[in-house]
Amino acid sequence: MKVQKFAIADATLERSPGQDADIAVGNLVDERHGGPVTIGYGRYGPDQSLAETIAVDDVMIVLEGRLTVSSDAGTVTAGPGEIVYMPKGQAVTIRSHAEGAVTAYVTYPHWRPAHA
């Protein structure tokens, strides 16, 4: 794999699997590229909520807007330039605020099999 640079315009954003909220994700690097991590972007519409148990170690960087992540361990709210780490096995609820949010993410290992 070579050194690469990405922008959100490079991502094909699709509805996040298994939910009906206005939340879309797009992988840019995943198992198809031979690396050990998945890298991509996410877009959250205003006032959306997603509850799930984290299947992999997940690092989310907030680029625009704000997100609140709640778990049994507590609640954090992150804005532009801030990073949220969600460890594998943690049950979380991710909630966007009125302005929605744009994120970048890195997961280890890959969070789902890539589309063909």
C-alpha positions in Angstrom: 0.0 0.0 0.0 1.3 3.5 -0.9 1.0 6.8 1.0 -2.4 8.4 0.1 -4.4 11.5 0.9 -8.2 11.6 1.0 -11.0 14.2 1.2 -14.6 13.6 2.0 -15.4 14.1 -1.7 -13.5 10.9 -2.3 -16.0 8.8 -0.2 -19.1 7.2 -1.5 -21.4 7.7 1.6 -24.1 5.1 2.1 -26.6 4.6 4.9 -25.0 3.0 7.9 -25.8 -0.7 7.9 -28.6 -2.0 10.1 -30.2 1.3 11.0 -32.8 3.8 9.6 -31.3 7.1 10.9 -29.9 9.7 8.5 -26.4 8.5 9.1 -24.1 7.6 6.2 -20.6 6.2 6.1 -18.0 5.6 3.4 -14.8 3.5 3.6 -11.8 4.8 1.7 -9.3 2.2 2.9 -10.3 -1.3 4.1 -9.4 -5.0 3.7 -9.5 -4.6 -0.1 -6.4 -2.4 0.1 -4.3 -4.8 2.2 -4.0 -2.6 5.3 -4.9 -3.6 8.9 -7.3 -0.7 9.5 -10.5 0.8 7.9 -10.5 4.5 7.3 -13.5 6.5 6.1 -15.9 9.4 6.6 -19.3 9.6 8.3 -22.1 12.1 8.0 -24.8 12.5 10.6 -28.0 14.4 9.8 -29.4 16.8 12.5 -30.7 15.2 15.7 -30.0 11.6 14.7 -29.2 8.7 17.1 -27.5 5.3 16.6 -27.3 2.7 19.3 -24.9 -0.2 18.9 -22.3 -2.4 20.5 -18.9 -1.6 19.0 -17.6 -4.6 17.1 -14.0 -3.3 16.7 -11.8 -0.6 18.3 -13.2 2.6 16.7 -11.6 6.1 16.6 -13.9 8.9 15.5 -12.6 12.4 14.7 -15.3 15.1 14.6 -14.6 17.4 11.6 -17.9 19.5 11.7 -20.8 19.8 14.1 -21.0 17.9 17.5 -21.7 14.4 18.6 -22.5 13.0 22.0 -21.5 9.4 22.8 -23.1 7.7 25.8 -22.2 4.4 27.4 -22.4 2.8 30.8 -19.0 4.4 31.5 -20.3 7.9 30.9 -21.1 10.5 28.3 -18.8 12.7 26.2 -19.6 15.4 23.7 -17.0 16.2 21.0 -16.8 19.0 18.5 -14.5 19.9 15.6 -10.9 18.7 16.1 -11.8 16.4 19.0 -11.5 12.6 19.0 -13.7 9.9 20.6 -12.3 6.4 21.2 -14.9 3.6 21.5 -13.4 0.3 22.6 -14.5 -3.0 21.2 -17.4 -4.5 23.1 -18.7 -1.2 24.4 -22.4 -0.5 24.0 -22.8 3.1 22.9 -25.4 5.6 21.7 -24.1 8.2 19.3 -26.2 11.3 18.9 -25.8 14.2 16.6 -27.1 17.7 17.6 -29.1 20.3 15.6 -26.3 21.1 13.2 -25.5 17.4 12.4 -21.9 16.3 12.1 -19.2 15.1 9.8 -16.6 12.7 11.1 -13.5 10.7 10.0 -13.0 7.3 11.4 -10.3 4.6 11.8 -11.2 1.1 13.0 -9.1 -1.9 13.9 -9.6 -4.4 12.6 -12.0 -3.8 9.7 -15.6 -3.0 10.9 -17.3 -4.9 8.1 -16.5 -6.8 5.0 -16.0 -4.5 2.1 -18.5 -4.3 -0.8 -17.2 -6.1 -3.9 
